[in-house]
Amino acid sequence: PVILDYLASKTICSDDLVVVSPDVGGVARARAFAKKLSDAPLAIVDKRRHGHNVAEVMNLIGDVKGKVAVMVDDMIDTAGETMTL
């Protein structure tokens, strides 16, 4: 609720917003969050892990170019993961 209130205070045009799931496993969570943001569009990162805290983005499903991307995840371990495009 706090993040939703914060985003609402920013008056971001709904056409400029996209909710991003950082992995396939988080799609349901991101979709629920997007629904609370006036059914914002959804994007999904398809990544492969190559080692501890190292991942490579294989595909990006959805349109994020020029958008305000809100990434929704369940937890942060070290916040040190590197994703390469």
C-alpha positions in Angstrom: 0.0 0.0 0.0 2.8 2.5 0.8 4.4 2.0 -2.7 1.0 2.3 -4.4 0.3 5.5 -2.5 3.8 6.8 -3.5 3.3 6.0 -7.2 -0.2 7.6 -7.1 1.3 10.8 -5.7 3.7 11.0 -8.7 0.8 11.3 -11.1 2.4 9.1 -13.7 0.3 8.8 -16.8 -1.1 5.3 -17.1 0.2 5.1 -20.7 3.8 5.7 -19.4 3.7 3.0 -16.7 4.7 -0.7 -16.9 5.0 -3.2 -14.1 8.0 -5.6 -14.5 8.4 -9.1 -13.1 12.1 -9.8 -12.7 11.5 -13.5 -13.4 8.8 -15.9 -14.6 8.1 -17.0 -11.1 7.0 -13.5 -10.0 4.4 -13.0 -12.8 1.4 -13.5 -10.6 2.7 -11.1 -8.0 3.5 -8.5 -10.6 0.1 -9.0 -12.3 -1.7 -8.4 -9.0 0.4 -5.2 -8.5 -0.3 -4.0 -12.0 -4.1 -4.5 -11.4 -3.9 -2.1 -8.5 -2.2 0.4 -10.8 -5.2 0.7 -13.1 -4.4 -2.5 -14.9 -1.0 -1.3 -16.0 0.8 -3.3 -18.7 3.1 -6.1 -17.6 6.6 -7.0 -18.8 8.6 -10.1 -17.8 12.3 -10.7 -17.7 13.4 -14.2 -18.9 16.9 -14.7 -17.4 19.4 -17.5 -16.9 21.6 -17.7 -13.8 25.3 -18.3 -14.5 26.5 -18.2 -10.9 25.8 -16.8 -7.5 24.3 -13.3 -8.0 25.0 -13.3 -11.8 22.2 -13.6 -14.4 21.9 -13.0 -18.1 18.7 -11.6 -19.6 17.7 -13.9 -22.4 14.4 -12.2 -23.4 12.3 -9.3 -22.3 8.6 -9.9 -22.9 6.7 -6.7 -23.1 7.3 -3.0 -23.9 9.4 -1.0 -21.5 11.1 1.5 -23.8 10.4 5.0 -22.7 8.2 3.8 -19.8 8.4 4.2 -16.1 9.2 0.6 -15.1 8.2 -0.6 -11.6 9.9 -3.8 -10.8 8.1 -6.0 -8.3 10.0 -8.8 -6.5 9.4 -10.8 -3.3 12.7 -10.2 -1.7 16.3 -9.0 -2.1 19.1 -11.2 -1.0 22.3 -9.2 -1.5 21.1 -6.6 -4.1 24.3 -7.5 -5.9 23.0 -9.5 -8.8 24.2 -8.3 -12.2 22.0 -8.7 -15.2 23.5 -8.2 -18.6 21.4 -7.4 -21.7 
